[in-house]
Amino acid sequence: MTLHVAPDAIEEAAKLLYIRALKILPDDIKQGFARISASETDATAQSILATMVENIGVAERTENLLCQDTGIPIFNVQIGRDVALDGWALKQALKRGTERATREHPLRSSVVHPITRRNEHTSCGAHVPVIHIDFVDQPEILRIEMIPKGSGSENGSFLQMLIPADGMAGVKRFVIDCAIKAGGKVCPPTIMGVGVGGTSDLCMNLAKVAATRPLGSRCADAEGAALEAALSEAVNSLGIGPQGLGGDSTAFAVHVEVAATHITMNPVAVNIQCHSARRASATFTPAGVEIGF
């Protein structure tokens, strides 16, 4: 059998996912708040965390946005085996859905031309929405994940082209330096995404993938998973705390993704996701479409 997904269905899903991601925080992030709130020892940090949790509750009860920053719209598309769709039609459907969400909700468009700063008020522009496509070894499945990436956290992006002689000590030092440099500007507690290896562009993408992974997930590579644990402990020992005002809760977690690289280099990248770690997904199968996180 072959799964056929119509462009109109993709467009409607893109619209709904953008709005859903902006309004409903995933359960794993809420659980992350509960976990760090229980372990936080600083009174001011405890108060800030309680305010953040209340903001989440108010937004969801009143069907309001979790944050006024509607972000850069990013779609991660996973295509399984035996799926029939038109690639160009898929791209255009995601763009139309993004435009409709912005107009019909309506949402504040955060997307402008990089030189003129003109805002078309569609949340779209040159190469936006950002679309990443990958292929998975599952039959008859199409999964679309929508991530609105706000500028506060996206400005916390760093790349360093290390060499093998720098070793893992160099990687750790760079990540910790990035956490210190970002401080409270990235709205902690955060998820710090770290990419190690690949090329410069692949490494930055790995960091983004790591930053937007669900809490509780682990790097599939054993060495990467060990690095996650070490960096999570180190970053939370810095005392930056919620909103950069001190405390134990600088990051929900540090996530790592790795890729093979060249024998003479070892790039490392950091991309940070703020405490409002928003995402939503639609999974198409022969049984229909399932909306989730």
PEPENOR-V358286 format. One record per residue. N is the residue number from 1. RES is the residue in one small letter. SS is DSSP state (h for helix, s for strand, l for the rest). NEAR is the number of other ideal C-beta (glycine too) atoms within 12 Angstrom. D_CENTER is the distance of its C-alpha to the mean C-alpha in whole Angstrom. Layout:
N/RES/SS/NEAR/D_CENTER ; N/RES/SS/NEAR/D_CENTER
//
This chain:
1/m/l/14/33 ; 2/t/l/15/31 ; 3/l/s/26/28 ; 4/h/s/19/28 ; 5/v/l/35/25 ; 6/a/l/19/27 ; 7/p/h/25/25 ; 8/d/h/17/26 ; 9/a/h/26/24 ; 10/i/h/39/21 ; 11/e/h/30/21 ; 12/e/h/27/22 ; 13/a/h/41/19 ; 14/a/h/44/16 ; 15/k/h/38/18 ; 16/l/h/29/18 ; 17/l/h/42/14 ; 18/y/h/50/13 ; 19/i/h/34/16 ; 20/r/h/33/15 ; 21/a/h/45/11 ; 22/l/h/40/13 ; 23/k/h/29/15 ; 24/i/l/32/15 ; 25/l/l/34/12 ; 26/p/l/35/12 ; 27/d/h/19/15 ; 28/d/h/24/13 ; 29/i/h/35/12 ; 30/k/h/27/15 ; 31/q/h/21/17 ; 32/g/h/35/15 ; 33/f/h/34/17 ; 34/a/h/21/20 ; 35/r/h/23/20 ; 36/i/h/37/20 ; 37/s/h/29/22 ; 38/a/h/16/25 ; 39/s/h/19/24 ; 40/e/l/31/24 ; 41/t/l/18/28 ; 42/d/l/24/28 ; 43/a/h/16/29 ; 44/t/h/21/27 ; 45/a/h/31/24 ; 46/q/h/25/25 ; 47/s/h/21/26 ; 48/i/h/32/22 ; 49/l/h/36/20 ; 50/a/h/22/23 ; 51/t/h/20/22 ; 52/m/h/36/19 ; 53/v/h/31/19 ; 54/e/h/16/22 ; 55/n/h/25/20 ; 56/i/h/31/18 ; 57/g/h/18/21 ; 58/v/h/17/23 ; 59/a/h/23/20 ; 60/e/h/22/20 ; 61/r/h/13/24 ; 62/t/l/12/24 ; 63/e/l/14/22 ; 64/n/l/19/20 ; 65/l/l/32/17 ; 66/l/l/38/15 ; 67/c/l/30/15 ; 68/q/l/19/17 ; 69/d/l/27/14 ; 70/t/l/37/13 ; 71/g/l/41/11 ; 72/i/s/34/11 ; 73/p/s/45/11 ; 74/i/s/38/9 ; 75/f/s/43/10 ; 76/n/s/32/10 ; 77/v/s/37/14 ; 78/q/s/25/16 ; 79/i/s/31/20 ; 80/g/s/26/22 ; 81/r/s/17/26 ; 82/d/l/21/28 ; 83/v/s/31/26 ; 84/a/s/20/28 ; 85/l/l/29/26 ; 86/d/l/16/26 ; 87/g/h/19/24 ; 88/w/h/13/25 ; 89/a/h/20/25 ; 90/l/h/32/21 ; 91/k/h/28/20 ; 92/q/h/22/22 ; 93/a/h/33/22 ; 94/l/h/42/18 ; 95/k/h/34/19 ; 96/r/h/29/22 ; 97/g/h/39/20 ; 98/t/h/49/17 ; 99/e/h/30/21 ; 100/r/h/28/22 ; 101/a/h/39/19 ; 102/t/h/34/20 ; 103/r/h/21/24 ; 104/e/h/19/24 ; 105/h/h/26/22 ; 106/p/l/19/23 ; 107/l/l/32/19 ; 108/r/l/23/20 ; 109/s/l/31/19 ; 110/s/l/33/17 ; 111/v/l/34/17 ; 112/v/l/21/20 ; 113/h/l/16/22 ; 114/p/l/13/22 ; 115/i/l/8/26 ; 116/t/l/10/27 ; 117/r/l/11/24 ; 118/r/l/14/26 ; 119/n/l/19/23 ; 120/e/l/21/24 ; 121/h/l/20/23 ; 122/t/l/30/21 ; 123/s/l/43/17 ; 124/c/l/36/18 ; 125/g/s/27/20 ; 126/a/l/15/21 ; 127/h/l/16/18 ; 128/v/s/30/16 ; 129/p/l/42/14 ; 130/v/s/31/12 ; 131/i/s/32/13 ; 132/h/s/27/13 ; 133/i/s/21/15 ; 134/d/s/19/16 ; 135/f/s/17/19 ; 136/v/s/19/20 ; 137/d/s/11/23 ; 138/q/s/19/23 ; 139/p/s/16/26 ; 140/e/l/24/26 ; 141/i/l/31/22 ; 142/l/s/42/20 ; 143/r/s/35/16 ; 144/i/s/49/14 ; 145/e/s/39/10 ; 146/m/s/45/9 ; 147/i/s/44/6 ; 148/p/s/47/8 ; 149/k/s/44/6 ; 150/g/l/36/9 ; 151/s/h/23/12 ; 152/g/h/29/12 ; 153/s/h/39/9 ; 154/e/h/33/9 ; 155/n/l/23/13 ; 156/g/l/37/12 ; 157/s/s/31/12 ; 158/f/s/32/15 ; 159/l/s/27/17 ; 160/q/s/29/20 ; 161/m/s/26/23 ; 162/l/s/29/24 ; 163/i/l/17/27 ; 164/p/h/20/28 ; 165/a/h/11/31 ; 166/d/h/20/28 ; 167/g/h/16/27 ; 168/m/h/24/25 ; 169/a/h/18/26 ; 170/g/h/22/25 ; 171/v/h/38/21 ; 172/k/h/31/21 ; 173/r/h/20/23 ; 174/f/h/33/21 ; 175/v/h/44/17 ; 176/i/h/31/20 ; 177/d/h/21/21 ; 178/c/h/40/17 ; 179/a/h/39/17 ; 180/i/h/26/20 ; 181/k/h/22/20 ; 182/a/h/33/17 ; 183/g/l/27/19 ; 184/g/l/30/18 ; 185/k/l/24/17 ; 186/v/l/41/13 ; 187/c/l/36/14 ; 188/p/l/46/14 ; 189/p/l/46/14 ; 190/t/s/50/11 ; 191/i/s/50/9 ; 192/m/s/51/10 ; 193/g/s/48/9 ; 194/v/s/53/12 ; 195/g/s/46/13 ; 196/v/s/45/17 ; 197/g/s/34/19 ; 198/g/l/26/20 ; 199/t/l/20/20 ; 200/s/h/24/19 ; 201/d/h/17/17 ; 202/l/h/25/16 ; 203/c/h/39/15 ; 204/m/h/31/12 ; 205/n/h/29/11 ; 206/l/h/38/11 ; 207/a/h/45/9 ; 208/k/h/38/6 ; 209/v/h/38/7 ; 210/a/h/44/8 ; 211/a/h/45/5 ; 212/t/l/45/3 ; 213/r/l/38/7 ; 214/p/l/29/9 ; 215/l/l/36/11 ; 216/g/l/17/14 ; 217/s/l/24/13 ; 218/r/l/23/15 ; 219/c/l/31/15 ; 220/a/l/18/18 ; 221/d/l/21/20 ; 222/a/h/13/22 ; 223/e/h/19/22 ; 224/g/h/32/19 ; 225/a/h/23/19 ; 226/a/h/19/21 ; 227/l/h/34/20 ; 228/e/h/38/17 ; 229/a/h/21/19 ; 230/a/h/24/21 ; 231/l/h/39/18 ; 232/s/h/37/17 ; 233/e/h/20/21 ; 234/a/h/29/22 ; 235/v/h/40/19 ; 236/n/l/34/20 ; 237/s/l/20/23 ; 238/l/l/31/23 ; 239/g/l/25/24 ; 240/i/l/37/21 ; 241/g/l/35/20 ; 242/p/h/39/19 ; 243/q/h/29/19 ; 244/g/h/30/20 ; 245/l/l/25/24 ; 246/g/l/24/24 ; 247/g/l/31/24 ; 248/d/l/32/22 ; 249/s/l/42/19 ; 250/t/l/44/17 ; 251/a/s/47/14 ; 252/f/s/44/13 ; 253/a/s/40/13 ; 254/v/s/47/13 ; 255/h/s/44/11 ; 256/v/s/44/13 ; 257/e/s/38/13 ; 258/v/s/33/17 ; 259/a/s/31/19 ; 260/a/l/16/22 ; 261/t/l/25/23 ; 262/h/l/18/27 ; 263/i/l/9/30 ; 264/t/l/12/30 ; 265/m/l/24/26 ; 266/n/s/31/23 ; 267/p/s/36/20 ; 268/v/s/47/18 ; 269/a/s/42/14 ; 270/v/s/48/12 ; 271/n/s/41/9 ; 272/i/s/47/8 ; 273/q/s/47/6 ; 274/c/l/42/9 ; 275/h/l/41/11 ; 276/s/l/42/10 ; 277/a/l/47/6 ; 278/r/l/42/7 ; 279/r/l/41/7 ; 280/a/s/37/11 ; 281/s/s/33/12 ; 282/a/s/38/16 ; 283/t/s/30/18 ; 284/f/s/32/21 ; 285/t/s/21/24 ; 286/p/l/19/28 ; 287/a/l/11/28 ; 288/g/s/16/26 ; 289/v/s/25/22 ; 290/e/s/19/20 ; 291/i/s/25/18 ; 292/g/s/23/15 ; 293/f/l/29/12
//
